[in-house]
């Protein structure tokens, strides 16, 4: 299905089997600019993304470390699952995203903590992982500037 997904623009290719992380970050910056996203926050698991984190910090980006372990993402995974079942999660309707969600399954421990994993090494679940990390940030992140402070500031206009 990858050739079709590439034609539809749902995925991008790289020059080698090793992902060039700088090109991925550059692509993200292009999407941010194209759609005019503001107040971008980056979430990553620091155990495997030190080069990405270093680049983002050098680029003066706001980075949040969220460990991808049952203990750290269980609650966000449950909340995302429940919100998805309730129809409160909106996502791009494309087969690549559906395929990744179908590849994910839930692992649990004796403390009822859960996390997702993939059914086999060749399957991908990157979109599912990124949704969970973003969900955790959105559930717990509090803005540094409160609305009333913003309204009273010189930056506010109607």
C-alpha positions in Angstrom: 0.0 0.0 0.0 3.0 2.3 0.4 3.2 3.3 -3.3 -0.5 4.4 -3.2 0.0 6.3 0.0 3.0 8.1 -1.5 1.0 9.1 -4.6 -1.8 10.4 -2.3 0.8 12.4 -0.3 0.0 10.6 3.0 3.7 9.5 3.4 7.1 10.8 2.4 10.2 8.8 1.4 13.8 9.1 2.5 17.0 8.4 0.6 17.9 5.4 2.7 16.5 3.0 5.3 18.0 5.3 8.0 15.7 8.2 8.7 17.3 11.6 8.3 15.9 13.3 11.4 16.9 16.8 10.2 14.8 16.3 7.1 11.9 15.2 9.2 12.2 18.3 11.4 12.5 20.5 8.2 9.3 18.9 6.9 7.5 19.6 10.1 8.6 23.3 9.9 7.2 23.4 6.3 3.9 22.1 7.5 3.8 24.5 10.4 4.5 27.4 8.1 2.1 26.2 5.4 -0.8 26.0 7.8 0.1 28.9 10.0 0.3 26.9 13.2 1.1 29.1 16.3 2.4 28.2 19.7 3.9 24.9 18.5 4.9 22.4 21.2 7.1 19.4 20.6 6.7 16.1 22.5 9.2 13.4 22.4 10.5 10.4 24.2 14.0 11.4 25.3 15.2 7.8 25.3 15.5 7.7 21.5 15.4 11.3 20.4 18.4 13.1 21.8 19.5 14.4 18.4 16.0 15.7 17.6 15.7 17.3 21.0 19.1 19.0 20.6 18.1 20.4 17.2 14.8 21.6 18.4 16.3 23.3 21.4 19.0 24.9 19.2 16.1 26.2 17.0 14.5 27.8 20.2 11.5 25.4 20.1 9.5 24.4 23.2 10.2 20.7 23.9 8.4 18.5 26.4 9.9 15.1 27.3 7.4 12.4 27.8 8.7 8.9 28.5 7.0 6.3 26.4 6.5 3.8 29.2 3.4 2.3 30.8 4.0 4.3 33.9 4.2 7.6 32.1 1.7 7.4 29.3 -1.0 5.0 30.7 -3.5 7.7 31.7 -3.1 9.6 28.4 -3.5 6.3 26.5 -6.7 5.5 28.3 -8.0 9.0 27.8 -7.2 9.0 24.1 -8.8 5.5 23.8 -12.0 6.6 25.6 -12.2 9.9 23.6 -11.8 8.0 20.4 -14.5 5.5 21.3 -16.8 8.4 22.2 -16.2 10.1 18.9 -14.4 13.1 20.3 -11.1 12.5 18.3 -10.9 13.8 14.8 -8.2 12.6 12.5 -7.4 12.6 8.8 -9.4 10.1 6.9 -6.6 8.1 5.2 -5.7 4.5 5.0 -2.2 5.0 6.3 -3.5 6.4 9.6 -6.2 3.6 9.9 -3.5 1.0 9.1 -1.3 2.3 12.0 -4.2 2.3 14.5 -5.1 -1.2 13.4 -1.4 -2.3 14.0 -1.5 -1.1 17.6 -2.5 -3.3 20.5 -2.6 -2.7 24.2 0.0 -4.0 26.7 -1.0 -3.9 30.4 0.8 -4.6 33.7 -0.3 -5.7 37.1 -1.1 -2.1 38.2 -3.6 -1.6 35.3 -1.1 0.7 33.4 -1.3 0.4 29.7 0.7 1.3 26.6 0.4 0.5 23.0 2.8 -1.7 21.0 2.9 -3.0 17.5 1.8 -6.4 16.5 5.1 -7.1 14.5 8.3 -5.2 14.0 7.5 -4.5 10.3 4.3 -2.7 11.3 4.3 1.0 12.1 2.4 2.9 14.8 4.1 6.2 14.8 0.9 8.2 14.3 -0.7 6.4 17.3 2.4 7.1 19.5 2.5 10.8 18.5 -1.3 11.1 19.2 -0.8 9.7 22.7 2.2 12.0 23.4 0.2 15.0 22.1 -2.8 14.0 24.1 -0.8 13.8 27.3 0.5 17.3 26.7 -2.9 18.7 25.8 -4.5 17.1 28.9 -1.9 18.5 31.3 -0.3 21.6 29.7 -1.3 24.9 31.2 -0.6 28.1 29.3 2.0 30.4 30.7 -0.1 33.4 30.0 -3.7 33.5 31.2 -6.4 34.9 28.9 -7.2 37.9 31.2 -3.5 38.8 31.2 -3.3 38.5 27.4 -6.5 40.7 27.0 -5.0 43.4 29.1 -1.6 43.3 27.4 -0.4 45.4 24.4 -0.4 42.3 22.2 -4.2 42.0 22.3 -6.4 43.6 19.6 -9.8 43.0 18.0 
